[in-house]
C-alpha cells in the first residue's frame, strides 16, 4: 500500500512596497540624421560579435555627441 503525502508549501510573503517612487527611466534619444559615416567606418571591415558591435556603436555615439545626455 502506497501512502501519498502532501508537500509542505511555504506561506507566500507580501511584496514590500518601495517607500519612495523614482521617476521612470526614459532612455536615450539618439539622432543619426544627416550622418555620412558608413558601417565600415564605425565597425571596421572584419566580422565582429554583437557584444563588440554594441561597444563600438556606443563609443561612436559618445565621441560624436549624438545622444541627449
C-alpha positions in Angstrom: 0.0 0.0 0.0 1.4 3.4 -1.1 0.7 6.4 1.1 0.9 9.8 -0.6 1.9 12.8 1.5 1.3 16.4 0.6 4.4 18.6 0.0 4.9 21.4 2.5 4.4 24.8 0.9 5.9 27.9 2.5 3.3 30.7 3.0 3.6 33.5 0.4 5.1 36.7 1.6 3.7 40.0 0.6 6.0 42.1 -1.6 7.5 45.1 0.1 6.4 48.4 -1.5 9.1 50.9 -2.2 8.9 53.9 0.2 9.6 56.5 -2.5 8.8 56.3 -6.2 11.7 57.0 -8.6 10.9 58.6 -11.9 10.7 56.1 -14.8 13.8 55.6 -16.9 13.2 57.4 -20.2 16.2 56.0 -22.1 18.2 57.9 -24.7 17.2 59.9 -27.7 19.9 59.2 -30.3 19.8 61.1 -33.7 21.7 59.7 -36.7 20.1 62.1 -39.2 22.5 63.7 -41.6 25.4 61.4 -40.8 27.7 60.4 -43.6 29.7 57.7 -41.9 29.4 54.2 -43.3 29.0 51.0 -41.3 32.7 50.1 -42.1 33.8 53.4 -40.6 32.0 52.6 -37.3 32.6 48.9 -37.0 35.6 48.2 -39.3 35.7 45.7 -42.1 36.3 42.5 -40.1 33.4 40.4 -38.7 32.8 41.1 -35.0 30.5 39.6 -32.4 27.3 41.5 -31.4 28.8 42.4 -28.0 31.7 44.2 -29.7 29.3 46.0 -32.1 27.4 47.4 -29.0 30.7 48.7 -27.5 31.7 50.3 -30.8 28.4 51.9 -31.5 28.2 53.5 -28.0 31.8 54.7 -28.4 30.8 56.3 -31.7 27.7 57.9 -30.2 29.6 59.3 -27.3 32.5 60.6 -29.4 30.2 62.3 -31.8 27.8 63.6 -29.1 24.7 62.1 -30.8 22.7 61.4 -27.6 20.7 63.8 -25.5 22.8 63.0 -22.4 
